[in-house]
């Protein structure tokens, strides 16, 4: 695999993971659920998916 193929594969993989995270968080926000979020260290906390979705994506939570 060449360097350019590797870079393209990596780019597509990251885009796919970002899309999956967006959809998961949007769906949990629509159902008024919570998510577990790591703080970068050893701690974790439970946060509202609605608050996190609007904070990260600057969009209102869709209604179904």
Secondary structure as GFF3:
##gff-version 3
##sequence-region A 1 64
A	DSSP	alpha_helix	3	30	.	.	.	ID=ss1
A	DSSP	beta_strand	34	38	.	.	.	ID=ss2
A	DSSP	beta_strand	44	48	.	.	.	ID=ss3
A	DSSP	alpha_helix	49	57	.	.	.	ID=ss4
###
